[in-house]
Amino acid sequence: MTFLSGFIAIVGPPNAGNSTLLNRLLGKKVAIVSRKPQTTRNRILGVLHGDDFQMVFLDTPGIHSAKTSLHKSMVSSAVSALQEVDLAVVIIEKQRPHHQEMPLVLRNLKQEAKPAFLVINKIDHGPREHILPIIDEYRSLYPFEEIVPVSALTGEGVDDLQEVLRRNLKEGPMFFPREMTTDQSESFIISEIVREKVYDHTGDEIPYSSAVTVESVSEGADKNILVVSALIHVESTSQKGILIGQKGKMIKAIGRAARIELENLCGTRIYLELTVRVEKNWSRDPKSLRKLGY
């Protein structure tokens, strides 16, 4: 049997649904999601295994006009992914096909000239008669191999996308063992889930000024519990106060939500200790960015 394989970048403007699509394709959560844009900060690798194929996806941060050091690092990660892969999946939202960052996305795509597939996401929202005009318009903007409407949230059209991508893979090796779905470390996954809960529980300012690092992961005394200590980094004392909340209510809610998801993921009880630390202007300081993993 001929075995097919390839690396596929998932790119698009902020909040188009890259991570939701990756999780849907894999049937497993490997990337955090949020309604807030620019949630994904690092490149996330996810591996989809089939009987005769292996697709290695690179979920990337949304491509946008970056100003801060953090955002420049994010965009650089997405653009470099395009240079490394065999195929590219470009995601747009049905409701916002003319996102202000799409010219930048298409410009980077044209520079790499990789075979590309347009995914029109969120077709479960709003009238469907808008889809055909979007298809016609984007065919004139870039020579996409195929255009596939999907709902990453419900799964509609995702099997069609998978088959389209499989048909465009080339004969190649199995890059990763079948039991592997991501290359992310345990500590990274924990830090991302905690950060997701920060996004879920706080307003507009805090998520973009926060980062999470894991200090330690160890077995508890009875070996039936995993003890996790993590730091949430913010940029000011006022942000620290908001994140902790009155009588610690906010940080407790974040910790409870993160613990529940981590217990489901790890299949064991979790003791999660969260500490909030001020790292002044970390998102603009290259040294701090490196220390925090960006």
N, C-alpha and C positions, 0 to 999 in steps of 0.2 A: 504494500500500500504506500502510495506517495504521501509523505508527511509535509504539511504546509506550515509556515511560521513567518512572523514578522513583527516589527515594532510599529506601534500606531500612536501618534500624538493626538490628544484631545485638546483643542484650543478654541478660544472664542473670547468675546468681551466679558467683563465681569457679570456674574450672576446669571449666566445663560443656562446653567445646569450641568456643567461638566462632571462634577463629582457625583451628582445624582445618577447621571447616565452610567458612569463607571460602576457604581455600586449595583445598578440594575443589570448591567451586562454580566457582572461576576456572580450575581445572586448572593452577594455578601457585602457588608459594609467595610470598606477599606479606606474611605475618604469621608471626612466630616462634611456636613451640609448645614446651610443656614439661609434664611431669606435675605440676610444682609450680604451685599456684594463684597467681593475680595476676601472671602473666607479662606480659600485655599492659598497658602503662602509658599508651600514647598511642592516640588514635583513628586507626585505619588505614583508608584508603579503598581499595576494590577495585572495578574496573569489569568487569562481565560483558556481553559483546557477543553479540547474536543477530541473525539476519537482519532481524527486524522489531521488535527491542526493545533497550533498554540498561538494565541494573540497576546502580545505584551503591550499593554496600554500605558501611556504616560499621561496622567491627569495633570494639567498645568494651571497655574494661576491665570486669572483673566488678564488678557493683554489690554493695557490702557496707557494713557499719557502719564507717565510716572514723574513725581516730583521729589518725594522723600527717598532716602537711601533704601528703606525697606521696600518700597514699591518698585524702585529700579531693580532691586535684586529679584523681586517676584517676576517682573516682565522679562528680565534676562533669562530666568529659568525657563519660561515658556518659549521664548525665541530659540534658545539653544536646543530645546527638545525637537523643534522642527528640523534642525540641522542633522539630528541623529537618527531619525526614524525612516521607515520605508513608506508609510502612508500617513495621511493627516485627516482627522475628522474635525470639521469646523462646525461649531454649534451657534445657532442664533435662536432667539425667542420669536415665536409667531407674533406675539403682541408688539414686539419692538424690533422688527427686522432692520430698521435704519438706526441702530444703536450708534451713538456718536463715535465709538471706538472701532467700528467695523472697517473704515478705510485703513486704519493702522493694522488691523488683523490681516486684511487682504494684501496690504503692501508687504508684510513679512512673509506671507504665504507665497507671493509671486517671486520674492527673492530666492526662496529655496526650491521652487518649482517641483514640489513633491506631488504625486498623485493624491488628490484631495476629494473628500466626500462632504457634502453639506448636509447637516442635520437641522431640520426645523423643529425645535423642541416646544413643548407645552401646547400641543395641539388639542389637549383636553380643555383648554380655556378659550372661550369665545367662538365666534362663527368660523366654520371650516372653509367657507367660500373664499377666505382671504389667502389660503395656502397657495392656490395656483398662480395668482399674480406675483407672490413672493418667489416662487420657483422660476417664473419667466424672467423676473428682474435679475435674479442671481446668476442665471445662465448667461446673461450678457456681461456680468461683472468678472466672472472667472470660469475657466473650463473645468468645472467639477465633473468627476467621473460619473457620479450619480447624486441625486438629491433625495433624501429620505425624511419624511415627516414622522415624528415620534412623540410619545409622551414618556419621558424618562420616569416620571412619577408613577404612572399606572402600568407602564410596560408596553403600551400599544406601539407597534411598529419596531420595537427593539429587536425582535427576532429577525425581521426583514433586514435591519441594519447589519446584524451579525452575519447573515448569509451573504449580503453584498460584500462585506469585508473579507469573508472567507474566500469568495471567488477571486479576490484580488491579491491574495497571499501567493507567495512563490515557494517553491520547494526549499525546505531548509531544516535545520536541526531543532530539537526540543531544547530551548534555552534554559528552562527551569524545570525541576521535578514536579510531578503531578500534584503533590500535596502542598505545593507552594502557591499562594494567591497574591502575596505581596512581599516586598523586601524590607518593609518597615520594621524597625526594632520594637520590642515590647515597650520600651520607655517612650519612643516617639508616639506610638498609638495611644498610650495613656495620656500623654501631654496634649494630643490633638482632641481627645474626647473631653478633657477638662476645658480646653479652650472653646470647644463647641458649646458647652454649657454656659460659659461666660457670655458667648454671643446670644444664647437663648434667653438669658435672665436679665441682661442689662440693656441700657439704651444705646444711642448712636455713638457716643463718645468712647465709652470704656472698651468695647471689643477691639477697636483699631489701635488702642494704646496699650493693649495687654499681650503678653506672651507667656507661655508656660514651659517650665523645665522640670524634669523629674530628678529629684535628688537621690532617691533610693527605692528599690523594690526588694523585699525580702520575705521569707516565710515567717509566719508567726510562731509563737512558742508551741502551739498544738499542731502545727503544720497543716491545719485545715483552713487557714486564713492567710491572705497575702497582704502584707503591710506596705503601703505606698506613701511616700512623702514627696509632695510636689510644691513648687513655687509658682505663684502667679505674679509676673512682673508688670508693673504699671509705671507711668511716667511722672506722676505727681502725687503729693500727699492727699490732695482732694479726691483723686481717682481711687486711691487706696481706701479712703473713708466710704466712698460710694460702694465699692466692691465688697467691703466687709458688711456694710449695712447697719441699721439700728440694732443694737444688741446682737450683732453677728448674724442677723437673719439672712442676708443676701449670700454670704459665703457658705452658710449652712445649706441653703437651697441648692446652690451650685454643686457643693460636695455631695449632697444626697443624690441629685440627678446623675452626676458622673459615676458615683459608686454603683448605682443600680445598673447602668449600662455596662460598666466594667465587669460586674459580677456575671451578667448574662454572656458577655464575650469570653471571659476566662473560665466560666464554669466553676467558680469557687467564691467563697466569701472574701470581701475586700475591706480592709481598714484603710481609709483614705484621709490623710492629713494634708490640709491645704494652708499655705502661708502666703500672705501678700507682701511683696517687697517693692519699694520704689527704686526704679532704675531711671534716673532723670534723662528724658529725651533719648531713650534707647533706640527708637525707630529712625533717628537721624544720625546715629553714631556708628560708623563702620565697625569699630572694635566691639561694641555691645552687640551688634547684629551677629557677628561671628560667634560670640560667646553664647548667644541664644539660638544658634543653629540656622541662621539665615545668610 
